[in-house]
């Protein structure tokens, strides 16, 4: 297991997105979260680099596998939250860096 799975993340901010695109503070957990995923070329895994979900840290060999792990883990992480939402929308933003050789 790579060191990414051991990483602990800080608590997110309580922000909701309104229909008009503005953001407003609410008491409790976000109903919408952003998770940033990155590719670790050395370990050969996608991992959670940053997240609005407190303590979300996981990895997978495929991006689809990471998406599934995130879906599986979030309910457990929010299980004891006093203001746990019935559901949460999660945007997963993934990035990887590639070097492409163009000369023969």
Backbone torsions as a table, in degrees:
resi	resn	phi	psi	omega
1	UNK	NA	136.3	-178.8
2	UNK	-78.6	166.3	-179.1
3	UNK	-66.1	-14.5	-178.0
4	UNK	-64.9	-34.4	-177.9
5	UNK	-69.7	-18.7	-178.5
6	UNK	-91.5	-9.9	-174.3
7	UNK	-69.7	133.7	176.6
8	UNK	-104.2	134.1	-177.0
9	UNK	-107.3	153.1	-179.3
10	UNK	-76.1	170.3	-178.6
11	UNK	-70.3	146.2	177.9
12	UNK	-83.4	174.0	177.8
13	UNK	-96.6	151.9	180.0
14	UNK	-89.9	96.1	-178.9
15	UNK	-134.4	137.4	173.0
16	UNK	-115.1	157.2	177.7
17	UNK	-105.0	126.5	-178.7
18	UNK	-93.1	163.4	-178.8
19	UNK	-57.7	-29.9	-178.9
20	UNK	-84.5	4.3	178.3
21	UNK	89.5	-8.0	179.2
22	UNK	-78.5	164.9	178.8
23	UNK	-115.9	144.6	178.4
24	UNK	-137.4	149.7	178.8
25	UNK	-78.0	140.8	173.8
26	UNK	-132.2	155.7	175.3
27	UNK	-75.1	124.3	174.4
28	UNK	106.9	-163.8	-174.0
29	UNK	-72.5	150.6	175.3
30	UNK	-62.4	147.5	170.8
31	UNK	-92.3	-7.3	179.5
32	UNK	-136.7	132.6	-179.0
33	UNK	-132.0	151.1	174.9
34	UNK	-113.7	131.5	176.8
35	UNK	-120.7	125.5	177.1
36	UNK	-102.2	126.1	-179.4
37	UNK	-114.2	148.6	179.8
38	UNK	-137.7	156.6	178.1
39	UNK	-94.6	127.9	175.0
40	UNK	-102.5	101.9	-175.5
41	UNK	-63.1	-37.9	-178.8
42	UNK	-65.6	-44.1	-179.4
43	UNK	-85.3	-18.7	-179.2
44	UNK	71.2	37.2	-178.5
45	UNK	-139.4	154.0	165.6
46	UNK	-88.3	139.9	-179.3
47	UNK	-141.9	158.5	176.1
48	UNK	-76.9	115.1	-178.8
49	UNK	-87.8	-37.9	-177.8
50	UNK	-156.6	146.6	-176.6
51	UNK	-153.8	147.9	171.7
52	UNK	-78.7	-13.8	178.6
53	UNK	-87.0	116.2	-179.1
54	UNK	-56.3	134.0	174.9
55	UNK	68.8	13.3	177.6
56	UNK	-74.9	112.8	179.3
57	UNK	-146.4	116.1	179.1
58	UNK	-159.0	173.7	-179.1
59	UNK	-153.9	163.5	176.7
60	UNK	-160.1	157.0	179.2
61	UNK	-71.4	-21.5	178.8
62	UNK	-125.2	156.3	178.1
63	UNK	-66.8	-39.9	177.3
64	UNK	-63.2	-38.9	176.5
65	UNK	-62.6	-39.6	177.4
66	UNK	-65.0	-42.2	178.2
67	UNK	-58.5	-43.2	-179.6
68	UNK	-66.1	-42.7	179.6
69	UNK	-62.0	-40.1	177.8
70	UNK	-61.7	-45.3	178.2
71	UNK	-60.9	-36.9	-179.0
72	UNK	-73.8	-35.0	-173.2
73	UNK	-82.6	-37.3	-174.0
74	UNK	-54.5	-47.1	179.6
75	UNK	-57.9	-37.4	178.3
76	UNK	-67.1	-40.3	-179.3
77	UNK	-67.1	-31.4	-177.3
78	UNK	-96.9	0.5	-174.7
79	UNK	-52.3	-43.7	-175.6
80	UNK	-96.2	4.7	180.0
81	UNK	-67.5	131.0	-178.2
82	UNK	-59.9	-39.5	-176.1
83	UNK	-110.7	37.5	-177.9
84	UNK	-58.2	128.2	177.1
85	UNK	-74.6	157.2	176.3
86	UNK	-66.7	-32.9	175.0
87	UNK	-150.8	161.6	-179.0
88	UNK	-140.3	134.2	175.6
89	UNK	-85.1	134.0	-177.4
90	UNK	-125.1	122.0	172.5
91	UNK	-97.3	121.6	177.6
92	UNK	-104.2	117.2	179.9
93	UNK	-108.6	116.2	-175.6
94	UNK	-111.5	144.1	175.2
95	UNK	-142.8	149.1	176.4
96	UNK	-145.2	153.1	179.8
97	UNK	-110.0	129.8	178.4
98	UNK	-123.0	144.6	172.6
99	UNK	-114.0	121.4	-176.6
100	UNK	-111.9	122.5	178.6
101	UNK	-79.6	126.1	-178.2
102	UNK	-108.9	-12.0	178.9
103	UNK	-100.9	146.9	-179.2
104	UNK	-75.7	NA	NA
